[in-house]
Each structure stands twice: as C-alpha cells, then as structure tokens.
Amino acid sequence: MDHKPIKQQGAYYLDDFIPGQKFISGEKRVTQEEVITFAKEFDPQSFHVDPEAAKKSVFGGIVASGWHTASMSMRLILDTCPIAEGRIGLGGDITWPAPTKPGDIIHVEVEVMEVRPSTSKPDRGIVTLRSTTKNHRGETVQILTARTLMMKRPEPI
C-alpha cells in the first residue's frame, strides 16, 4: 500500500482529545489496480471494475467504491492518530460528495467535535470526530462524522 504515515508518539486515550483539536494524515496514492481489486470483491459495479463500461457511466471512467474510499481513509486516520485499546465505532454519518479516482492522492483532515466521558462507566467515553477526506486537487471525496468509544488513560499503579 502506497501511503505515507505521519510518525506519532504512542497511542491516544480519551483524555488526550479536546474539542476543536485537528489531525492531518499522511497521503495515499490511489491506483486503478487496487480500485478494481477492491471492487471485484466488495462492490462489483461496472464503473468500479470495467474501464470500458465506466467510460459510459456518469463518472466517465473508473472510480473507487465509496467503501474503498472509507477503508483507505480509515487506514490513514489510524496511521496518524492511533487509539490506545482500539477505536470502536458507535455509528455515524458518511457522504461521498465527489468520486475518488485512480491517480488521486488523498489525505484526511480529522477534527474532534465532542468529547463526552461516560457517566456510568468511568473508564471510557465517546469522542465524535469529523473526518474529511480530500484529494490532491482539494476536492472533498468523503465526509465521515462518527461517534467512537475510547478508553480513558489507566490510573498509575
């Protein structure tokens, strides 16, 4: 996979997030081969897998599945902002305002929208993140607003 992660020191806990905080990922170049390979297995629509048929589509050529864009974005986010004990998705909203195309170089801009410690389970809480995936032309290809369960930093023993 051709991506350039940004080096981070350690993993983040709930306590490390502040509303308004921002993270910017490294970059990932999208290839036609991986677009087709992903789509053949997970989203085999003609505009994802067949270059000739895709030319006749509303896209005018091969485009990545939105789910492929989401998967690549997730990898970039995790490389940039690793979460201690993992990031557990609790739901959210995703849109794809423009297609991701072979040759695009994408990155993700993440903003912390809300941090809410749990009132019933003091070792965890919920962080709402808005992740905007953009291509090298500055076009937004995905917006994901997601609630994630994260653990608090353990108390020293």
ZIDAJO-V121142 format. One record per helix or strand of 3 or more residues. SS is the DSSP state (a for helix, b for strand). FROM is the first residue (numbers start at 0). LEN is the number of residues. If there is no record, write none. Layout:
# ZIDAJO-V121142
ss: [SS & SS]
from: [FROM & FROM]
len: [LEN & LEN]
This chain:
# ZIDAJO-V121142
ss: [a & b & a & a & a & a & b & b & b & b]
from: [13 & 21 & 31 & 45 & 50 & 65 & 87 & 104 & 123 & 139]
len: [3 & 3 & 11 & 4 & 5 & 15 & 8 & 13 & 11 & 12]
